[in-house]
Amino acid sequence: MSISTTSASSRVSLPFKCRSNSGAIPRPDHPRISGNVRTTSGKRPYGNSSLILRFPPNFVRQLSNKARRNCSNIGVAQIVAASWSNNQPPSPAAAAVDAASAVSAPIAAGEDVVVVNNNINNDSNDSSFVQFEDVENVDKLSFLNGAGSVAIHAGERLGRGIVTDAITTPVVNTSAYFFKKTIDLIDFKEKRSISFEYGRYGNPTTEVLENKISKLEGAESTLLLASGMCASTVMMLALVPAGGHIVTTTDCYRKTRIFIETFLPKMGITASVVDPADIAGLESALNNHKVSLFFTESPTNPFLRCVDIELVSKLCHAKGAVVCIDGTFATPLNQKALALGADIILHSATKYLGGHNDVLGGCISGSTEIISQVRNMHHVLGGTLNPNAAYLIIRGMKTLKLRVQQQNSTAQRMAELLEAHPKVKRVYYPGLKSHPEHELAKKQMTGFGGVVSFEVDGDITTTIKFVDSLKIPYIAPSFGGCESIVDQPAIMSYWDLSQAERAKYGILDNLVRFSFGVEDYEDLEADVLQALEAI
C-alpha cells in the first residue's frame, strides 16, 4: 500500500506495509479511535517494519483485516493522501461537520484499525500537519541509473496510489470516487487533503503513467490526454492568451499547422512560421511580436529537421516566451528536451511510448507551475485518457528501450543503404552526414529514431509501385510501433491539396516515410531491396 503527499512542486510516494497478523497493531484503550494516539519516545508505536503517518484528529482511516491481508483488493482503490498546514485551519463549516461526526461508529468486532496521526510540535495539541516520521529525504529511485530501468519501474516499483501486491499496475475503471464522510469532502475542497474526485480530473492508473513519464523526462509534472493532438491543442489554448503570438516551424505535423492557421486566429492569436534552422527569423519574430509560445517538433515531421533546443530556449526565455518541443520522433531515450532548456516536452504516446499500434494517447511534461495551467484547461475541455489506454502505454513502456535501440539501429543502416541506392534520389535522416542538422543532432541526441523519409527516383506512379511491392510494412499512418509502417505523405496526409499546393510544403509525389519496426534487419533490408528492384 502506498500513501502519497503532494506539494506545489513535487509528489512523494512512501510505502506503507500491510500486515497479515491481526495482533500486530495494538488498539487504543478507548472504544473508538480518537486520533490522539501518539508516542513520546520518538519511535514508531506500531513497530519498526511499518511507516506510520500521523493525521489530524478529524482524519480517521480504518482498514479492515480483510483489506490488509489481501492488499490486491481493488475495492480499496481510493487512496487518500493528505497535507495540512498550520496556517490553514478548518472553516466553520468543516468544524461543524467535525463536531457532528464526533460520535463515530464503533469498531466492528474482530477488526484492527490502522491509526496515523502526528503534531509538528510534540508539545502542541494542534494536530494540523501531516508529517512523515523517520524517513530520509532521498531519491527512492536513485538505484535506477538507466533510462530503460526507469521506463520499467518508475511510478510502480516503490509505491503507487493503488492497493495491490500485483507486479503489474491494475486498471481502475471508475468514473467517480466517493468520500466516506462529508468532513472528508470538505477537507478535500479546502485543500487539506488530496484525493481523486471525478474521472476527468484523474485516475490512479493514469497517475502511475504520469509519474513514470515525469521520471523518464526529468520533469516535475506530467499530464496525460486522449491523443497527441489533444495535448498540443489544449497546451496552446492554455498558454497563449487571446491576441497572443506563436512561433512555429515550416516543417511540422499538418494537423498542428491547420490548428495554428485556422482555429487560433478566431481568438486573435497570430503566428510566425520560420525554418527550423532560421535563428535570425526567430529573433525577428521575438523582437516584433509579444511571443507567448515557441512550438515545434524536433525532429520534425516528415523531413526530420532538428531545432537547436538549447539556443532557441535561451532566445525565447530572454523575451519571456515559453518553449514547447514535440519530441515524439526522438523519444525520451534519444533526446532530453527539458535538460536542453525547453519548458515543455510533448509526446504523442500513440507512437513510441505505447509502441504496439494499439492505443491513442498524448502527454506533456514540465514544471508543476506550467503543467498545472494546462491541467486546469484540460479539466474544462475534457479529452481524458481512458485508464485502459493508460495501462497499455505503461505496458508498452516496459520495452521502450529495447524497441528504440532496435529501431535506431535499423533506421541508421537502412538510411545509409537507401542513400547509396541508384533508385533513391534523396534521404532525410538526422544520422546521415548529408542531413542539414547532422552535427546538431549528434550534439543533442543519443540516437536518431526509427523513421526514415526518402524520395524515390520517379513519379507518383513509380512510388506507388515501390510501396505496393513491399511485403513487410503496412500502408498506414502513424509510426513508432513494433510493426513497420510505410506511407506516401502526398497521398496519406496531403491528398486533398493540389500537386502545386503540396509542393509549397515540400511534399513531393515521390516522397516516402518509412517507420521501421522491430523486425529483423535482414528481413527489412531484403524487402526494401526487392521493392526497389520492382520499379
C-alpha positions in Angstrom: 0.0 0.0 0.0 1.3 3.5 -0.8 0.3 6.8 0.8 1.3 9.9 -1.1 1.5 13.6 -0.3 1.7 16.3 -2.9 3.3 19.7 -2.6 3.3 22.5 -5.1 6.4 21.2 -6.8 6.7 17.5 -6.2 4.9 14.4 -5.3 6.4 11.9 -2.8 5.1 8.3 -2.5 6.1 6.4 0.6 5.5 2.7 1.2 3.1 1.5 4.0 3.4 -2.2 4.7 0.4 -4.4 5.0 0.4 -6.9 7.8 -1.3 -10.3 7.9 -1.4 -10.9 11.6 -4.3 -9.2 13.4 -2.4 -8.7 16.6 0.4 -6.7 15.1 -1.3 -3.4 15.6 -2.4 -2.5 19.2 -5.7 -0.8 19.8 -6.1 2.4 21.8 -7.8 1.9 25.1 -10.8 3.8 24.1 -13.8 2.0 22.4 -13.2 4.1 19.2 -10.2 5.7 17.6 -10.0 9.4 18.5 -6.9 10.3 16.5 -4.8 11.2 19.6 -2.6 8.1 19.7 1.0 9.3 19.9 4.3 8.3 21.3 6.8 10.3 23.4 9.8 8.2 22.7 10.1 9.3 19.1 9.8 5.7 17.9 7.0 4.2 15.8 4.2 3.0 18.0 3.4 0.0 15.8 6.8 -1.5 15.2 9.8 -0.8 13.0 8.7 -2.5 9.9 5.9 -0.1 9.1 5.9 3.6 8.2 3.4 5.4 10.5 1.8 8.6 9.3 0.1 10.9 11.8 -3.1 12.6 10.8 -5.2 15.3 12.4 -7.9 14.2 14.9 -10.7 14.6 12.4 -9.0 12.4 9.9 -9.5 8.8 10.8 -8.8 5.9 8.4 -9.9 2.4 9.2 -8.5 -0.6 7.3 -10.1 -4.0 7.9 -8.3 -7.2 8.4 -9.6 -8.5 5.1 -8.2 -5.4 3.3 -4.9 -5.6 5.0 -4.5 -9.3 4.4 -5.5 -9.0 0.8 -3.7 -5.9 -0.5 -4.7 -6.8 -4.0 -8.3 -5.9 -3.1 -9.0 -3.3 -5.8 -12.1 -2.3 -3.8 -9.8 -0.1 -1.8 -9.0 1.9 -4.9 -9.3 5.4 -3.4 -6.0 6.1 -1.7 -6.2 9.4 0.1 -3.1 11.4 0.7 -3.2 14.5 2.9 -1.1 17.6 3.5 -2.3 20.0 6.1 -0.8 23.4 7.0 -0.9 25.1 10.4 -1.9 28.3 8.5 -5.0 26.6 7.1 -7.4 26.0 10.0 -10.7 24.3 9.2 -13.5 26.5 8.1 -16.6 26.9 10.3 -18.5 24.5 8.0 -15.7 21.9 8.5 -15.7 22.4 12.2 -19.5 21.9 12.3 -19.3 18.7 10.4 -16.4 17.5 12.5 -18.4 18.2 15.7 -21.4 16.4 14.2 -19.3 13.4 13.5 -17.6 13.3 16.9 -19.5 10.2 17.9 -18.0 7.9 15.3 -19.2 4.4 14.6 -17.7 1.7 17.0 -15.1 -0.6 15.6 -16.5 -3.9 14.4 -15.6 -6.9 16.4 -12.5 -8.6 15.1 -11.3 -5.6 13.1 -7.9 -4.0 13.5 -7.6 -0.3 12.8 -4.5 1.5 11.5 -4.3 4.9 13.0 -1.9 7.5 11.9 -1.6 11.0 13.4 1.1 13.5 14.4 1.9 17.0 15.5 4.5 19.3 14.1 5.2 20.4 17.6 5.1 17.5 20.0 4.2 19.9 22.8 1.1 21.2 21.0 -2.3 19.6 20.8 -3.0 21.2 17.4 -2.5 18.3 15.0 -2.8 20.2 11.8 0.1 18.9 9.7 0.9 15.6 8.2 4.5 14.6 8.7 6.5 11.5 7.7 8.4 10.0 10.6 11.9 8.5 10.4 12.0 9.0 6.6 15.2 10.2 5.0 14.8 12.8 2.2 16.4 10.7 -0.5 15.6 9.8 -4.1 14.0 6.4 -3.9 14.8 5.6 -7.5 18.5 6.6 -7.2 19.4 2.9 -7.7 17.9 3.1 -11.2 20.6 4.7 -13.3 19.5 3.7 -16.8 16.6 5.0 -18.8 15.4 1.5 -19.6 15.2 0.7 -15.9 13.3 3.9 -15.2 10.8 3.2 -18.0 10.1 -0.2 -16.5 9.9 0.7 -12.8 9.3 4.4 -12.2 5.8 5.1 -10.8 5.4 1.4 -9.8 8.3 -0.3 -8.1 8.4 1.7 -4.9 4.8 2.7 -4.4 1.8 3.7 -6.3 -1.6 5.0 -5.3 -3.3 1.6 -5.8 -3.6 -1.0 -3.1 -2.1 -4.1 -4.7 0.8 -6.6 -4.4 0.5 -7.3 -8.2 3.6 -6.8 -10.3 1.6 -5.0 -13.0 -0.5 -1.9 -12.3 -4.2 -2.6 -12.1 -6.7 -0.8 -14.3 -9.1 1.3 -12.1 -12.2 1.5 -14.2 -14.4 4.1 -12.4 -15.9 7.4 -13.4 -16.0 8.9 -9.9 -14.6 8.4 -6.4 -16.5 8.5 -3.1 -15.9 10.2 0.2 -16.7 8.3 3.4 -17.9 11.3 5.3 -18.8 14.9 4.5 -15.8 16.1 6.5 -13.5 14.2 4.2 -15.1 16.0 1.2 -14.8 19.4 2.9 -11.1 18.7 3.8 -10.6 17.9 0.1 -12.4 21.0 -1.1 -10.4 23.2 1.3 -7.2 21.6 0.2 -6.3 20.0 3.5 -6.3 16.6 1.8 -5.6 15.1 -1.6 -8.0 12.7 -3.3 -9.4 11.6 -6.6 -12.8 13.1 -7.2 -14.1 12.6 -10.8 -12.7 10.6 -13.6 -12.0 13.5 -15.8 -9.7 15.0 -13.2 -7.6 12.0 -12.5 -7.3 8.2 -12.2 -4.9 6.0 -10.2 -3.8 4.0 -13.2 -3.2 7.2 -15.2 -1.3 8.8 -12.4 1.1 5.9 -12.4 1.9 6.5 -16.1 2.2 10.3 -15.5 4.8 9.6 -12.7 6.7 7.2 -15.0 6.9 9.7 -17.8 7.9 12.5 -15.4 10.8 10.5 -14.1 11.9 9.5 -17.6 11.9 13.1 -18.8 13.3 14.6 -15.6 10.1 16.7 -15.2 8.2 17.8 -12.1 4.8 17.0 -13.6 3.2 15.3 -16.5 -0.4 15.5 -17.9 -1.9 12.7 -20.0 -4.5 13.4 -22.6 -6.5 11.4 -25.1 -4.1 11.9 -28.0 -1.1 13.8 -29.1 -3.2 16.4 -31.0 -5.3 16.8 -27.8 -2.1 17.5 -25.9 -1.0 20.1 -28.5 -4.2 22.0 -28.8 -5.0 22.1 -25.1 -1.5 23.2 -24.4 -1.7 26.1 -26.8 -5.2 27.2 -25.6 -3.9 27.2 -22.0 -0.7 29.1 -22.5 -1.4 31.5 -25.3 -3.8 34.4 -24.4 -6.3 35.9 -26.8 -4.4 38.2 -29.1 -1.1 36.3 -28.4 1.5 35.2 -30.8 3.1 31.8 -31.6 6.2 30.9 -33.4 6.4 27.6 -35.2 8.4 26.0 -38.0 7.7 25.3 -41.6 8.0 21.6 -41.3 5.5 20.2 -38.8 2.6 17.8 -38.5 -0.1 19.0 -40.8 -2.9 18.9 -38.3 -0.9 21.1 -35.9 -0.4 23.6 -38.7 -4.1 23.6 -39.5 -5.0 24.3 -35.9 -2.5 27.2 -35.7 -3.5 28.7 -39.1 -7.3 28.2 -39.0 -8.5 27.9 -35.4 -6.3 30.1 -33.3 -6.9 33.2 -35.5 -10.5 33.1 -34.3 -9.2 34.1 -30.9 -7.0 36.8 -32.3 -3.9 34.6 -32.0 -1.3 35.1 -34.8 1.7 33.0 -35.8 5.1 33.4 -37.3 6.5 30.4 -39.3 10.2 30.0 -39.6 12.6 27.4 -41.0 13.8 25.1 -38.2 17.4 26.4 -38.7 16.4 30.1 -39.2 17.6 31.7 -35.9 17.5 35.1 -37.5 13.9 34.6 -38.4 13.1 33.5 -34.8 14.9 36.6 -33.4 12.9 38.8 -35.7 9.6 37.3 -34.6 10.6 37.7 -30.9 11.5 41.3 -31.5 8.5 42.3 -33.5 5.8 40.4 -31.5 4.9 39.7 -28.0 5.5 35.9 -28.4 3.9 33.7 -25.8 5.0 30.3 -27.2 7.6 28.7 -29.4 6.3 25.3 -30.5 7.9 22.9 -32.9 8.8 19.3 -33.3 12.4 18.1 -33.2 12.9 16.1 -35.3 10.1 17.4 -37.4 7.5 15.5 -39.5 8.2 14.3 -42.2 11.7 15.7 -43.1 13.2 15.1 -39.6 14.7 18.6 -39.3 16.2 19.4 -35.9 15.9 22.6 -33.9 18.8 23.8 -31.7 16.7 23.4 -28.5 19.3 25.0 -26.2 19.8 28.1 -28.3 16.1 28.6 -29.1 15.3 28.2 -25.4 17.8 30.9 -24.4 16.5 33.3 -27.1 12.8 32.7 -26.2 13.3 32.9 -22.4 15.1 36.3 -22.8 11.8 37.6 -24.3 9.5 35.8 -21.8 8.3 33.1 -24.3 7.6 29.5 -23.3 9.3 26.8 -25.3 7.5 23.6 -26.1 9.2 20.8 -28.1 7.2 17.9 -29.6 9.8 15.1 -29.1 7.6 12.3 -30.5 10.1 11.4 -33.2 13.0 11.5 -30.8 11.5 9.6 -27.8 12.7 10.4 -24.2 15.5 7.9 -24.7 17.2 9.7 -27.6 16.6 13.3 -26.5 16.1 15.2 -23.3 14.5 18.5 -24.3 13.9 19.7 -20.8 17.6 19.2 -19.9 18.4 21.3 -23.0 16.3 24.2 -21.8 12.8 23.6 -23.1 9.9 24.4 -20.7 7.6 21.6 -22.0 8.2 18.3 -23.8 5.2 16.8 -25.6 4.7 13.3 -27.0 2.1 11.5 -28.9 2.2 8.4 -26.7 0.4 6.6 -29.5 3.8 6.3 -31.2 7.0 5.0 -29.4 5.8 5.2 -25.8 2.8 2.9 -26.5 4.9 1.1 -29.1 2.3 -1.5 -30.3 0.0 0.4 -32.6 -2.9 -0.4 -30.3 -3.5 2.8 -28.2 -4.1 6.5 -28.6 -2.6 9.0 -26.1 -0.7 12.2 -25.6 1.3 13.8 -22.8 3.1 17.0 -21.8 5.8 17.2 -19.2 7.4 20.2 -17.5 7.4 22.2 -14.3 4.4 21.9 -12.0 3.6 25.6 -12.5 3.2 25.3 -16.3 1.6 21.9 -16.4 -0.9 23.0 -13.8 -2.1 25.7 -16.2 -2.6 23.2 -18.9 -4.2 20.7 -16.5 -6.8 23.3 -15.5 -7.7 23.9 -19.1 -7.8 20.1 -19.7 -10.3 19.6 -16.8 -12.6 22.0 -18.6 -12.2 20.7 -22.2 -12.1 17.0 -21.4 -10.1 14.8 -23.7 -9.4 12.4 -20.9 -7.2 9.4 -21.4 -9.1 6.1 -20.6 -7.4 4.1 -17.8 -7.3 1.1 -20.1 -5.3 3.1 -22.6 -3.0 4.2 -19.7 -2.4 0.6 -18.8 -1.5 -0.2 -22.4 1.1 2.6 -22.5 2.5 1.5 -19.2 2.8 -1.9 -20.6 4.4 -0.6 -23.8 7.0 1.5 -21.9 8.4 -1.7 -20.3 10.1 -2.5 -23.6 10.7 1.1 -24.8 14.5 0.9 -24.6 14.7 -2.5 -26.3 12.4 -1.3 -29.1 14.0 2.1 -29.7 17.5 0.6 -29.7 16.5 -1.8 -32.4 14.7 0.9 -34.4 17.6 3.3 -34.1 20.0 0.7 -35.4 17.7 -0.5 -38.3 16.9 3.1 -39.4 20.5 4.1 -39.4 21.6 1.1 -41.5 18.6 1.5 -43.9 19.2 5.2 -44.3 22.8 4.5 -45.4 21.7 1.7 -47.7 19.0 3.9 -49.3 21.3 6.9 -49.7 23.7 4.7 -51.7 21.0 3.1 -53.9 20.7 4.4 -57.5 16.9 4.4 -57.4 16.7 6.7 -54.4 17.2 10.4 -55.1 17.4 11.8 -51.5 17.3 10.5 -47.9 16.2 12.5 -44.9 17.6 11.2 -41.6 19.5 13.0 -38.8 22.0 10.2 -38.6 23.4 10.9 -42.1 26.2 13.3 -42.7 24.1 14.8 -45.6 21.4 15.9 -43.2 21.5 19.7 -42.7 21.4 19.4 -38.9 23.5 16.3 -38.6 26.1 17.9 -36.3 23.3 19.5 -34.2 21.6 16.1 -33.9 24.8 14.5 -32.7 25.1 17.1 -30.0 21.6 16.9 -28.6 20.5 13.4 -29.4 21.9 10.0 -28.4 20.0 8.1 -31.2 18.2 9.3 -34.3 14.9 7.4 -34.2 13.2 4.7 -36.3 11.7 6.9 -39.1 13.5 7.5 -42.4 12.0 9.7 -45.2 13.3 9.5 -48.8 12.4 10.3 -52.3 12.2 7.6 -54.9 13.7 8.3 -58.3 10.4 8.5 -60.2 6.9 10.0 -60.3 3.9 9.2 -58.2 3.1 6.0 -60.1 6.6 4.7 -59.7 6.5 5.5 -56.0 3.1 3.7 -55.6 4.6 0.7 -57.3 7.5 0.7 -54.8 5.2 1.0 -51.8 2.8 -1.7 -53.1 5.8 -4.1 -53.7 6.8 -4.0 -50.1 5.7 -7.1 -48.2 6.6 -6.4 -44.5 5.4 -2.9 -43.7 1.7 -1.9 -43.5 0.5 1.0 -45.6 -0.9 3.1 -42.8 -0.5 6.4 -40.9 1.4 6.6 -37.6 4.9 5.3 -36.6 6.9 4.1 -33.7 5.3 0.7 -33.3 6.7 -2.9 -33.4 5.3 -3.3 -36.9 7.0 -1.4 -39.8 4.7 1.1 -41.4 5.1 3.0 -44.8 3.2 5.8 -46.4 3.4 8.4 -49.1 2.7 11.8 -47.4 1.4 13.2 -50.7 -1.4 10.6 -50.5 -1.8 9.8 -46.8 -1.7 13.4 -45.5 -2.0 15.9 -48.3 -4.2 14.2 -51.0 -6.9 16.9 -50.6 -4.4 19.5 -51.9 -3.3 20.0 -55.5 0.2 18.9 -56.5 1.3 22.6 -56.6 -0.1 23.2 -53.1 1.6 20.1 -51.7 4.9 21.3 -53.2 4.7 24.5 -51.2 5.2 22.4 -48.1 8.0 20.3 -49.8 5.7 17.3 -50.1 6.6 15.8 -53.5 4.8 12.9 -55.1 7.8 10.6 -54.8 8.3 11.2 -51.0 8.1 8.1 -48.8 8.0 8.0 -45.0 9.2 4.6 -43.6 8.7 3.8 -39.9 10.9 0.8 -39.1 9.6 -1.6 -36.5 11.5 -4.3 -34.6 11.6 -6.9 -37.3 15.0 -8.4 -38.1 17.1 -6.0 -40.1 18.0 -8.6 -42.7 14.3 -9.2 -43.5 13.6 -5.5 -43.8 16.7 -4.9 -46.0 15.7 -7.8 -48.3 12.2 -6.5 -48.6 13.2 -2.9 -49.4 15.7 -4.0 -52.0 13.3 -6.3 -53.8 10.7 -3.5 -53.9 13.3 -1.1 -55.4 14.2 -3.7 -58.0 10.5 -3.9 -58.9 10.4 -0.2 -60.1 
